[in-house]
Amino acid sequence: MIRKLLLTVAILMMASTSTGQQLVPDGFDVPPVLETERLRLRMLTVNDVVKDYDAVVSSRKHLQATFSNGSTWPIGLTLEQNLIDLGWHQKEFQIRSSFAYTVVSLDEERVLGCLYIYAFGKAGYNAQVTMWVRSDTLQEGLDEHLFSSVKDWIAEDWPFDKVAFPGRDMTFEEYNRLRGL
């Protein structure tokens, strides 16, 4: 079943003719990895589907509380839907319109969360960054470690002037008001 799903996503990715604008300039080398003493961030791909799905469904309540913006995600998420989502994130990364990173353990045995970098052209911001970690890592302080590491990484290694961190440096309500919702 997984082979068939991977083939389907591969075909969809090849057929994609997205005209999304690049988030970063042509000459910018997108950082492939961020590694700390506790975790590694790297491009999220379809190859992560099983471990990513486990991280998402095992953290459903935490994700609902974190991203409580009226969305029902990830309730009802299937492995197939997750594979399609990961394929889309992978394609967007390749065409440089947004960047989804998986947060993994240093041995790559476990997906610990995700990080998303999207365009955001409101109130002087040129990017938005959201992230989450598995609910079973919250007591270990992994969420705070991830946010601190990512905030420094974005400031030092990315070409953005002003970055919004919804749910971190502003509430989702404030963020939604900026978006006009």
PyMOL CGO cylinders between C-alpha atoms (Angstrom):
from pymol import cmd
from pymol.cgo import CYLINDER

trace = [
    CYLINDER, 0.00, 0.00, 0.00, 2.78, 2.45, 0.91, 0.3, 1, 1, 1, 1, 1, 1,
    CYLINDER, 2.78, 2.45, 0.91, 4.52, 1.82, -2.44, 0.3, 1, 1, 1, 1, 1, 1,
    CYLINDER, 4.52, 1.82, -2.44, 1.31, 2.62, -4.31, 0.3, 1, 1, 1, 1, 1, 1,
    CYLINDER, 1.31, 2.62, -4.31, 0.78, 5.79, -2.26, 0.3, 1, 1, 1, 1, 1, 1,
    CYLINDER, 0.78, 5.79, -2.26, 4.37, 6.90, -2.84, 0.3, 1, 1, 1, 1, 1, 1,
    CYLINDER, 4.37, 6.90, -2.84, 3.96, 6.35, -6.58, 0.3, 1, 1, 1, 1, 1, 1,
    CYLINDER, 3.96, 6.35, -6.58, 0.74, 8.38, -6.58, 0.3, 1, 1, 1, 1, 1, 1,
    CYLINDER, 0.74, 8.38, -6.58, 2.41, 11.26, -4.76, 0.3, 1, 1, 1, 1, 1, 1,
    CYLINDER, 2.41, 11.26, -4.76, 5.43, 11.11, -7.07, 0.3, 1, 1, 1, 1, 1, 1,
    CYLINDER, 5.43, 11.11, -7.07, 3.15, 11.38, -10.11, 0.3, 1, 1, 1, 1, 1, 1,
    CYLINDER, 3.15, 11.38, -10.11, 1.26, 14.30, -8.56, 0.3, 1, 1, 1, 1, 1, 1,
    CYLINDER, 1.26, 14.30, -8.56, 4.53, 16.05, -7.75, 0.3, 1, 1, 1, 1, 1, 1,
    CYLINDER, 4.53, 16.05, -7.75, 5.84, 15.63, -11.30, 0.3, 1, 1, 1, 1, 1, 1,
    CYLINDER, 5.84, 15.63, -11.30, 2.57, 16.91, -12.73, 0.3, 1, 1, 1, 1, 1, 1,
    CYLINDER, 2.57, 16.91, -12.73, 2.58, 19.97, -10.48, 0.3, 1, 1, 1, 1, 1, 1,
    CYLINDER, 2.58, 19.97, -10.48, 3.04, 23.24, -12.32, 0.3, 1, 1, 1, 1, 1, 1,
    CYLINDER, 3.04, 23.24, -12.32, 2.71, 25.52, -9.33, 0.3, 1, 1, 1, 1, 1, 1,
    CYLINDER, 2.71, 25.52, -9.33, 3.40, 29.15, -10.11, 0.3, 1, 1, 1, 1, 1, 1,
    CYLINDER, 3.40, 29.15, -10.11, 3.92, 30.09, -6.48, 0.3, 1, 1, 1, 1, 1, 1,
    CYLINDER, 3.92, 30.09, -6.48, 6.38, 32.90, -5.96, 0.3, 1, 1, 1, 1, 1, 1,
    CYLINDER, 6.38, 32.90, -5.96, 9.70, 32.02, -4.45, 0.3, 1, 1, 1, 1, 1, 1,
    CYLINDER, 9.70, 32.02, -4.45, 10.01, 32.96, -0.80, 0.3, 1, 1, 1, 1, 1, 1,
    CYLINDER, 10.01, 32.96, -0.80, 13.77, 33.48, -1.07, 0.3, 1, 1, 1, 1, 1, 1,
    CYLINDER, 13.77, 33.48, -1.07, 15.93, 35.01, -3.83, 0.3, 1, 1, 1, 1, 1, 1,
    CYLINDER, 15.93, 35.01, -3.83, 17.44, 32.79, -6.55, 0.3, 1, 1, 1, 1, 1, 1,
    CYLINDER, 17.44, 32.79, -6.55, 20.97, 33.20, -5.22, 0.3, 1, 1, 1, 1, 1, 1,
    CYLINDER, 20.97, 33.20, -5.22, 20.09, 32.24, -1.65, 0.3, 1, 1, 1, 1, 1, 1,
    CYLINDER, 20.09, 32.24, -1.65, 21.29, 28.81, -0.51, 0.3, 1, 1, 1, 1, 1, 1,
    CYLINDER, 21.29, 28.81, -0.51, 18.46, 27.35, 1.54, 0.3, 1, 1, 1, 1, 1, 1,
    CYLINDER, 18.46, 27.35, 1.54, 19.91, 25.86, 4.71, 0.3, 1, 1, 1, 1, 1, 1,
    CYLINDER, 19.91, 25.86, 4.71, 19.49, 22.09, 4.37, 0.3, 1, 1, 1, 1, 1, 1,
    CYLINDER, 19.49, 22.09, 4.37, 19.90, 21.30, 8.08, 0.3, 1, 1, 1, 1, 1, 1,
    CYLINDER, 19.90, 21.30, 8.08, 19.80, 22.81, 11.54, 0.3, 1, 1, 1, 1, 1, 1,
    CYLINDER, 19.80, 22.81, 11.54, 21.31, 20.58, 14.17, 0.3, 1, 1, 1, 1, 1, 1,
    CYLINDER, 21.31, 20.58, 14.17, 21.53, 21.13, 17.91, 0.3, 1, 1, 1, 1, 1, 1,
    CYLINDER, 21.53, 21.13, 17.91, 22.61, 18.84, 20.72, 0.3, 1, 1, 1, 1, 1, 1,
    CYLINDER, 22.61, 18.84, 20.72, 18.99, 17.61, 20.97, 0.3, 1, 1, 1, 1, 1, 1,
    CYLINDER, 18.99, 17.61, 20.97, 17.49, 17.56, 17.48, 0.3, 1, 1, 1, 1, 1, 1,
    CYLINDER, 17.49, 17.56, 17.48, 17.95, 17.91, 13.73, 0.3, 1, 1, 1, 1, 1, 1,
    CYLINDER, 17.95, 17.91, 13.73, 15.80, 19.82, 11.24, 0.3, 1, 1, 1, 1, 1, 1,
    CYLINDER, 15.80, 19.82, 11.24, 15.89, 18.78, 7.60, 0.3, 1, 1, 1, 1, 1, 1,
    CYLINDER, 15.89, 18.78, 7.60, 13.54, 18.93, 4.62, 0.3, 1, 1, 1, 1, 1, 1,
    CYLINDER, 13.54, 18.93, 4.62, 10.29, 17.08, 5.22, 0.3, 1, 1, 1, 1, 1, 1,
    CYLINDER, 10.29, 17.08, 5.22, 9.78, 14.48, 2.48, 0.3, 1, 1, 1, 1, 1, 1,
    CYLINDER, 9.78, 14.48, 2.48, 7.37, 11.71, 1.57, 0.3, 1, 1, 1, 1, 1, 1,
    CYLINDER, 7.37, 11.71, 1.57, 9.90, 9.27, 3.00, 0.3, 1, 1, 1, 1, 1, 1,
    CYLINDER, 9.90, 9.27, 3.00, 8.98, 10.57, 6.48, 0.3, 1, 1, 1, 1, 1, 1,
    CYLINDER, 8.98, 10.57, 6.48, 5.30, 9.66, 6.15, 0.3, 1, 1, 1, 1, 1, 1,
    CYLINDER, 5.30, 9.66, 6.15, 5.07, 6.83, 8.69, 0.3, 1, 1, 1, 1, 1, 1,
    CYLINDER, 5.07, 6.83, 8.69, 7.11, 8.53, 11.43, 0.3, 1, 1, 1, 1, 1, 1,
    CYLINDER, 7.11, 8.53, 11.43, 5.47, 11.91, 10.75, 0.3, 1, 1, 1, 1, 1, 1,
    CYLINDER, 5.47, 11.91, 10.75, 2.00, 10.36, 10.88, 0.3, 1, 1, 1, 1, 1, 1,
    CYLINDER, 2.00, 10.36, 10.88, 2.85, 8.78, 14.23, 0.3, 1, 1, 1, 1, 1, 1,
    CYLINDER, 2.85, 8.78, 14.23, 4.03, 12.13, 15.59, 0.3, 1, 1, 1, 1, 1, 1,
    CYLINDER, 4.03, 12.13, 15.59, 0.88, 13.90, 14.39, 0.3, 1, 1, 1, 1, 1, 1,
    CYLINDER, 0.88, 13.90, 14.39, -1.72, 11.39, 15.57, 0.3, 1, 1, 1, 1, 1, 1,
    CYLINDER, -1.72, 11.39, 15.57, -0.01, 10.82, 18.92, 0.3, 1, 1, 1, 1, 1, 1,
    CYLINDER, -0.01, 10.82, 18.92, -0.09, 14.59, 19.51, 0.3, 1, 1, 1, 1, 1, 1,
    CYLINDER, -0.09, 14.59, 19.51, -3.58, 15.32, 18.21, 0.3, 1, 1, 1, 1, 1, 1,
    CYLINDER, -3.58, 15.32, 18.21, -4.86, 17.09, 21.34, 0.3, 1, 1, 1, 1, 1, 1,
    CYLINDER, -4.86, 17.09, 21.34, -1.69, 19.16, 21.69, 0.3, 1, 1, 1, 1, 1, 1,
    CYLINDER, -1.69, 19.16, 21.69, -1.88, 20.20, 18.01, 0.3, 1, 1, 1, 1, 1, 1,
    CYLINDER, -1.88, 20.20, 18.01, -5.52, 21.17, 18.35, 0.3, 1, 1, 1, 1, 1, 1,
    CYLINDER, -5.52, 21.17, 18.35, -4.69, 23.31, 21.38, 0.3, 1, 1, 1, 1, 1, 1,
    CYLINDER, -4.69, 23.31, 21.38, -1.62, 24.83, 19.72, 0.3, 1, 1, 1, 1, 1, 1,
    CYLINDER, -1.62, 24.83, 19.72, -3.25, 25.68, 16.39, 0.3, 1, 1, 1, 1, 1, 1,
    CYLINDER, -3.25, 25.68, 16.39, -6.78, 26.35, 17.63, 0.3, 1, 1, 1, 1, 1, 1,
    CYLINDER, -6.78, 26.35, 17.63, -7.77, 28.59, 14.76, 0.3, 1, 1, 1, 1, 1, 1,
    CYLINDER, -7.77, 28.59, 14.76, -11.01, 26.87, 13.86, 0.3, 1, 1, 1, 1, 1, 1,
    CYLINDER, -11.01, 26.87, 13.86, -9.31, 24.08, 11.94, 0.3, 1, 1, 1, 1, 1, 1,
    CYLINDER, -9.31, 24.08, 11.94, -10.11, 20.48, 12.76, 0.3, 1, 1, 1, 1, 1, 1,
    CYLINDER, -10.11, 20.48, 12.76, -6.65, 19.28, 11.69, 0.3, 1, 1, 1, 1, 1, 1,
    CYLINDER, -6.65, 19.28, 11.69, -5.41, 16.68, 12.44, 0.3, 1, 1, 1, 1, 1, 1,
    CYLINDER, -5.41, 16.68, 12.44, -8.68, 15.02, 13.41, 0.3, 1, 1, 1, 1, 1, 1,
    CYLINDER, -8.68, 15.02, 13.41, -9.54, 12.38, 10.82, 0.3, 1, 1, 1, 1, 1, 1,
    CYLINDER, -9.54, 12.38, 10.82, -6.12, 12.54, 9.16, 0.3, 1, 1, 1, 1, 1, 1,
    CYLINDER, -6.12, 12.54, 9.16, -5.32, 9.32, 7.33, 0.3, 1, 1, 1, 1, 1, 1,
    CYLINDER, -5.32, 9.32, 7.33, -1.92, 7.98, 6.36, 0.3, 1, 1, 1, 1, 1, 1,
    CYLINDER, -1.92, 7.98, 6.36, -2.81, 8.61, 2.71, 0.3, 1, 1, 1, 1, 1, 1,
    CYLINDER, -2.81, 8.61, 2.71, -3.80, 12.23, 3.39, 0.3, 1, 1, 1, 1, 1, 1,
    CYLINDER, -3.80, 12.23, 3.39, -0.59, 12.73, 5.34, 0.3, 1, 1, 1, 1, 1, 1,
    CYLINDER, -0.59, 12.73, 5.34, 1.43, 11.35, 2.43, 0.3, 1, 1, 1, 1, 1, 1,
    CYLINDER, 1.43, 11.35, 2.43, -0.25, 13.80, 0.07, 0.3, 1, 1, 1, 1, 1, 1,
    CYLINDER, -0.25, 13.80, 0.07, 0.45, 16.68, 2.50, 0.3, 1, 1, 1, 1, 1, 1,
    CYLINDER, 0.45, 16.68, 2.50, 4.11, 15.67, 2.78, 0.3, 1, 1, 1, 1, 1, 1,
    CYLINDER, 4.11, 15.67, 2.78, 4.41, 15.43, -1.01, 0.3, 1, 1, 1, 1, 1, 1,
    CYLINDER, 4.41, 15.43, -1.01, 2.99, 18.94, -1.35, 0.3, 1, 1, 1, 1, 1, 1,
    CYLINDER, 2.99, 18.94, -1.35, 5.36, 20.30, 1.31, 0.3, 1, 1, 1, 1, 1, 1,
    CYLINDER, 5.36, 20.30, 1.31, 8.28, 18.61, -0.45, 0.3, 1, 1, 1, 1, 1, 1,
    CYLINDER, 8.28, 18.61, -0.45, 7.31, 20.15, -3.79, 0.3, 1, 1, 1, 1, 1, 1,
    CYLINDER, 7.31, 20.15, -3.79, 6.90, 23.63, -2.28, 0.3, 1, 1, 1, 1, 1, 1,
    CYLINDER, 6.90, 23.63, -2.28, 10.38, 23.28, -0.76, 0.3, 1, 1, 1, 1, 1, 1,
    CYLINDER, 10.38, 23.28, -0.76, 11.80, 22.32, -4.16, 0.3, 1, 1, 1, 1, 1, 1,
    CYLINDER, 11.80, 22.32, -4.16, 10.21, 25.32, -5.89, 0.3, 1, 1, 1, 1, 1, 1,
    CYLINDER, 10.21, 25.32, -5.89, 11.21, 27.53, -2.95, 0.3, 1, 1, 1, 1, 1, 1,
    CYLINDER, 11.21, 27.53, -2.95, 7.72, 28.89, -2.24, 0.3, 1, 1, 1, 1, 1, 1,
    CYLINDER, 7.72, 28.89, -2.24, 7.71, 27.62, 1.36, 0.3, 1, 1, 1, 1, 1, 1,
    CYLINDER, 7.71, 27.62, 1.36, 9.86, 25.39, 3.51, 0.3, 1, 1, 1, 1, 1, 1,
    CYLINDER, 9.86, 25.39, 3.51, 8.72, 22.51, 5.71, 0.3, 1, 1, 1, 1, 1, 1,
    CYLINDER, 8.72, 22.51, 5.71, 11.31, 20.88, 7.91, 0.3, 1, 1, 1, 1, 1, 1,
    CYLINDER, 11.31, 20.88, 7.91, 10.86, 17.74, 9.92, 0.3, 1, 1, 1, 1, 1, 1,
    CYLINDER, 10.86, 17.74, 9.92, 12.20, 17.85, 13.45, 0.3, 1, 1, 1, 1, 1, 1,
    CYLINDER, 12.20, 17.85, 13.45, 13.88, 14.51, 14.14, 0.3, 1, 1, 1, 1, 1, 1,
    CYLINDER, 13.88, 14.51, 14.14, 15.96, 12.90, 16.83, 0.3, 1, 1, 1, 1, 1, 1,
    CYLINDER, 15.96, 12.90, 16.83, 19.68, 12.95, 16.11, 0.3, 1, 1, 1, 1, 1, 1,
    CYLINDER, 19.68, 12.95, 16.11, 19.59, 9.25, 15.21, 0.3, 1, 1, 1, 1, 1, 1,
    CYLINDER, 19.59, 9.25, 15.21, 16.63, 9.96, 12.86, 0.3, 1, 1, 1, 1, 1, 1,
    CYLINDER, 16.63, 9.96, 12.86, 14.62, 7.19, 14.54, 0.3, 1, 1, 1, 1, 1, 1,
    CYLINDER, 14.62, 7.19, 14.54, 11.79, 9.46, 15.64, 0.3, 1, 1, 1, 1, 1, 1,
    CYLINDER, 11.79, 9.46, 15.64, 9.98, 12.48, 14.25, 0.3, 1, 1, 1, 1, 1, 1,
    CYLINDER, 9.98, 12.48, 14.25, 9.72, 15.01, 17.06, 0.3, 1, 1, 1, 1, 1, 1,
    CYLINDER, 9.72, 15.01, 17.06, 7.71, 17.69, 15.27, 0.3, 1, 1, 1, 1, 1, 1,
    CYLINDER, 7.71, 17.69, 15.27, 7.67, 20.05, 12.29, 0.3, 1, 1, 1, 1, 1, 1,
    CYLINDER, 7.67, 20.05, 12.29, 8.64, 23.57, 11.30, 0.3, 1, 1, 1, 1, 1, 1,
    CYLINDER, 8.64, 23.57, 11.30, 7.00, 25.59, 8.53, 0.3, 1, 1, 1, 1, 1, 1,
    CYLINDER, 7.00, 25.59, 8.53, 8.32, 28.75, 6.87, 0.3, 1, 1, 1, 1, 1, 1,
    CYLINDER, 8.32, 28.75, 6.87, 5.78, 30.61, 4.72, 0.3, 1, 1, 1, 1, 1, 1,
    CYLINDER, 5.78, 30.61, 4.72, 5.53, 34.00, 3.05, 0.3, 1, 1, 1, 1, 1, 1,
    CYLINDER, 5.53, 34.00, 3.05, 3.65, 36.66, 5.00, 0.3, 1, 1, 1, 1, 1, 1,
    CYLINDER, 3.65, 36.66, 5.00, 3.46, 40.11, 3.50, 0.3, 1, 1, 1, 1, 1, 1,
    CYLINDER, 3.46, 40.11, 3.50, 1.46, 42.00, 6.12, 0.3, 1, 1, 1, 1, 1, 1,
    CYLINDER, 1.46, 42.00, 6.12, 2.52, 44.76, 8.52, 0.3, 1, 1, 1, 1, 1, 1,
    CYLINDER, 2.52, 44.76, 8.52, 6.12, 44.70, 7.31, 0.3, 1, 1, 1, 1, 1, 1,
    CYLINDER, 6.12, 44.70, 7.31, 6.61, 40.96, 7.79, 0.3, 1, 1, 1, 1, 1, 1,
    CYLINDER, 6.61, 40.96, 7.79, 8.08, 38.97, 4.93, 0.3, 1, 1, 1, 1, 1, 1,
    CYLINDER, 8.08, 38.97, 4.93, 7.86, 35.49, 6.49, 0.3, 1, 1, 1, 1, 1, 1,
    CYLINDER, 7.86, 35.49, 6.49, 5.99, 33.54, 9.12, 0.3, 1, 1, 1, 1, 1, 1,
    CYLINDER, 5.99, 33.54, 9.12, 7.32, 30.57, 11.03, 0.3, 1, 1, 1, 1, 1, 1,
    CYLINDER, 7.32, 30.57, 11.03, 5.23, 28.03, 12.90, 0.3, 1, 1, 1, 1, 1, 1,
    CYLINDER, 5.23, 28.03, 12.90, 6.39, 24.88, 14.62, 0.3, 1, 1, 1, 1, 1, 1,
    CYLINDER, 6.39, 24.88, 14.62, 5.27, 22.12, 16.91, 0.3, 1, 1, 1, 1, 1, 1,
    CYLINDER, 5.27, 22.12, 16.91, 6.73, 19.21, 18.84, 0.3, 1, 1, 1, 1, 1, 1,
    CYLINDER, 6.73, 19.21, 18.84, 5.26, 15.90, 19.96, 0.3, 1, 1, 1, 1, 1, 1,
    CYLINDER, 5.26, 15.90, 19.96, 3.20, 16.19, 23.11, 0.3, 1, 1, 1, 1, 1, 1,
    CYLINDER, 3.20, 16.19, 23.11, 5.36, 13.58, 24.86, 0.3, 1, 1, 1, 1, 1, 1,
    CYLINDER, 5.36, 13.58, 24.86, 8.41, 15.89, 24.56, 0.3, 1, 1, 1, 1, 1, 1,
    CYLINDER, 8.41, 15.89, 24.56, 6.84, 18.95, 26.18, 0.3, 1, 1, 1, 1, 1, 1,
    CYLINDER, 6.84, 18.95, 26.18, 7.93, 18.03, 29.73, 0.3, 1, 1, 1, 1, 1, 1,
    CYLINDER, 7.93, 18.03, 29.73, 11.53, 17.78, 28.47, 0.3, 1, 1, 1, 1, 1, 1,
    CYLINDER, 11.53, 17.78, 28.47, 11.46, 21.42, 27.34, 0.3, 1, 1, 1, 1, 1, 1,
    CYLINDER, 11.46, 21.42, 27.34, 11.91, 20.48, 23.68, 0.3, 1, 1, 1, 1, 1, 1,
    CYLINDER, 11.91, 20.48, 23.68, 9.41, 23.08, 22.49, 0.3, 1, 1, 1, 1, 1, 1,
    CYLINDER, 9.41, 23.08, 22.49, 11.35, 25.92, 24.13, 0.3, 1, 1, 1, 1, 1, 1,
    CYLINDER, 11.35, 25.92, 24.13, 14.65, 24.51, 22.83, 0.3, 1, 1, 1, 1, 1, 1,
    CYLINDER, 14.65, 24.51, 22.83, 13.27, 24.28, 19.29, 0.3, 1, 1, 1, 1, 1, 1,
    CYLINDER, 13.27, 24.28, 19.29, 11.85, 27.82, 19.33, 0.3, 1, 1, 1, 1, 1, 1,
    CYLINDER, 11.85, 27.82, 19.33, 15.04, 29.36, 20.69, 0.3, 1, 1, 1, 1, 1, 1,
    CYLINDER, 15.04, 29.36, 20.69, 17.22, 27.48, 18.20, 0.3, 1, 1, 1, 1, 1, 1,
    CYLINDER, 17.22, 27.48, 18.20, 14.97, 28.30, 15.25, 0.3, 1, 1, 1, 1, 1, 1,
    CYLINDER, 14.97, 28.30, 15.25, 14.64, 31.98, 16.16, 0.3, 1, 1, 1, 1, 1, 1,
    CYLINDER, 14.64, 31.98, 16.16, 18.45, 32.32, 16.15, 0.3, 1, 1, 1, 1, 1, 1,
    CYLINDER, 18.45, 32.32, 16.15, 18.78, 30.26, 12.95, 0.3, 1, 1, 1, 1, 1, 1,
    CYLINDER, 18.78, 30.26, 12.95, 16.20, 32.36, 11.09, 0.3, 1, 1, 1, 1, 1, 1,
    CYLINDER, 16.20, 32.36, 11.09, 17.88, 35.60, 12.21, 0.3, 1, 1, 1, 1, 1, 1,
    CYLINDER, 17.88, 35.60, 12.21, 21.39, 34.43, 11.31, 0.3, 1, 1, 1, 1, 1, 1,
    CYLINDER, 21.39, 34.43, 11.31, 20.95, 32.23, 8.22, 0.3, 1, 1, 1, 1, 1, 1,
    CYLINDER, 20.95, 32.23, 8.22, 17.81, 33.37, 6.39, 0.3, 1, 1, 1, 1, 1, 1,
    CYLINDER, 17.81, 33.37, 6.39, 17.27, 36.55, 4.30, 0.3, 1, 1, 1, 1, 1, 1,
    CYLINDER, 17.27, 36.55, 4.30, 14.21, 37.86, 6.13, 0.3, 1, 1, 1, 1, 1, 1,
    CYLINDER, 14.21, 37.86, 6.13, 13.91, 41.36, 7.61, 0.3, 1, 1, 1, 1, 1, 1,
    CYLINDER, 13.91, 41.36, 7.61, 10.93, 40.73, 9.86, 0.3, 1, 1, 1, 1, 1, 1,
    CYLINDER, 10.93, 40.73, 9.86, 9.50, 37.32, 10.78, 0.3, 1, 1, 1, 1, 1, 1,
    CYLINDER, 9.50, 37.32, 10.78, 6.18, 36.57, 12.48, 0.3, 1, 1, 1, 1, 1, 1,
    CYLINDER, 6.18, 36.57, 12.48, 6.08, 33.66, 14.90, 0.3, 1, 1, 1, 1, 1, 1,
    CYLINDER, 6.08, 33.66, 14.90, 2.32, 33.14, 15.37, 0.3, 1, 1, 1, 1, 1, 1,
    CYLINDER, 2.32, 33.14, 15.37, 1.57, 31.51, 18.69, 0.3, 1, 1, 1, 1, 1, 1,
    CYLINDER, 1.57, 31.51, 18.69, 4.97, 32.61, 19.97, 0.3, 1, 1, 1, 1, 1, 1,
    CYLINDER, 4.97, 32.61, 19.97, 5.69, 36.34, 19.61, 0.3, 1, 1, 1, 1, 1, 1,
    CYLINDER, 5.69, 36.34, 19.61, 2.05, 37.09, 18.85, 0.3, 1, 1, 1, 1, 1, 1,
    CYLINDER, 2.05, 37.09, 18.85, -1.16, 35.24, 19.54, 0.3, 1, 1, 1, 1, 1, 1,
    CYLINDER, -1.16, 35.24, 19.54, -2.98, 33.50, 16.73, 0.3, 1, 1, 1, 1, 1, 1,
    CYLINDER, -2.98, 33.50, 16.73, -5.78, 36.04, 17.21, 0.3, 1, 1, 1, 1, 1, 1,
    CYLINDER, -5.78, 36.04, 17.21, -3.34, 38.91, 16.59, 0.3, 1, 1, 1, 1, 1, 1,
    CYLINDER, -3.34, 38.91, 16.59, -1.92, 37.06, 13.61, 0.3, 1, 1, 1, 1, 1, 1,
    CYLINDER, -1.92, 37.06, 13.61, -5.39, 36.46, 12.16, 0.3, 1, 1, 1, 1, 1, 1,
    CYLINDER, -5.39, 36.46, 12.16, -6.22, 40.16, 12.55, 0.3, 1, 1, 1, 1, 1, 1,
    CYLINDER, -6.22, 40.16, 12.55, -3.08, 41.01, 10.55, 0.3, 1, 1, 1, 1, 1, 1,
    CYLINDER, -3.08, 41.01, 10.55, -4.25, 38.57, 7.88, 0.3, 1, 1, 1, 1, 1, 1,
    CYLINDER, -4.25, 38.57, 7.88, -7.64, 40.27, 7.84, 0.3, 1, 1, 1, 1, 1, 1,
    CYLINDER, -7.64, 40.27, 7.84, -9.57, 37.29, 9.20, 0.3, 1, 1, 1, 1, 1, 1,
]
cmd.load_cgo(trace, "trace")
